[in-house]
Amino acid sequence: MACGMGFFTAGTAVFLVRPSLALVVVSTVIWTTGEVLFSIHMGDLISSQSPPDRRGRFQAYVAFLGSFGFVVAPMVSGLVAQVLGLAGIWWFSTVLVALAGVGFALLNRKLT
């Protein structure tokens, strides 16, 4: 999952500069790779780290929080854009995803 977040970080970092159309296409491929890596392993993490009688509940929480992110992200992005400008959204997103990736890497070290 940390590796997937690394791909997400690389994909968002492309937008820190003014990318050409070719770089946007490359960024899309990078993001898609990260999404595949991340989504494949999310269910494994939940099932391996939650009690058997609560796995469905934890899976529902993850789905709820993911959907909640779709609601909150546009509002937060608008606030960040007002304060930092449109380029600030990409900086904020890149840092946020990189921190999440570091968190998953640390979680992996703790679990293994």
Residue pairs with C-beta under 8 A, 6 or more apart in sequence:
1 37
1 38
1 41
1 42
1 45
1 104
1 108
2 101
2 102
2 104
2 105
2 108
3 37
4 33
4 34
4 35
4 36
4 37
4 38
4 39
4 41
5 34
5 38
5 97
5 98
5 100
5 101
5 104
6 34
6 101
7 30
7 31
7 33
7 34
7 37
8 31
8 34
8 35
8 38
8 97
8 101
9 94
9 97
9 98
9 101
10 30
10 34
11 27
11 28
11 30
11 31
11 34
12 27
12 31
12 90
12 93
12 94
12 97
13 94
14 23
14 24
14 26
14 27
14 30
15 27
15 90
16 87
16 90
16 91
16 94
19 27
42 62
43 59
46 55
46 58
46 59
46 62
47 55
49 111
50 58
77 89
80 88
80 89
80 92
81 88
81 89
84 91
84 92
